[in-house]
Amino acid sequence: MRRLPFDMASYERRVRGGDCFICGIVRGDRSDEQHVIYRDDRHIAFLSQYPAQRGYSLVAPVDHREHVVADFTREEYVAIQLVIHRLGRALSSVLPTERLYVLSLGSQQGNSHVHWHVVPLPPGVAYEEQQFGALMLERAGYLDMSDEEKGTLAAALGAVMRNTE
């Protein structure tokens, strides 16, 4: 699949100077940019707009929270981790996955709405291109996936998540 260059300067201006992109997705303002996989009253999972790997997804609380542990009760933290687990299982069942990466990134200076990245690493990726190398958009760009491809993938992942608890 073709890769497109990632414009880090433009991305940084947008996330540091604009509204919270996750809150926009939750409100439905950005449905043209993101493909929702799963949503309940407390959580949302959606495909990345700039996927470094096929199936690159994010999970976030619906409410704007900024700290990965401090802003959650133990029960709330466990609940969102269960959504991450279900998404990871769905990704691994829909896409060939050698390793599943799960991490929380973001910054108080931009992308402050806490979220987890759930990324399937496909089989056969050279070792030196794995781990952080498999996630670095500025190094290899992002996958050129059509809205139709993303929509089909989001629907397939959502169907698996709805059928597993």
Secondary structure, DSSP 8 states (H G I E B T S, - for coil): --EE---HHHHHHHHHHS--HHHHHHHTTTTTT-EEEEE-SSEEEEE-SS-SSTT-EEEEESS----TTTTS-HHHHHHHHHHHHHHHHHHHHHS--SEEEEEEEEETTEEEEEEEEEEEE-TT--GGGSGGGGT-HHHH-EE---HHHHHHHHHHHHHHHHT--
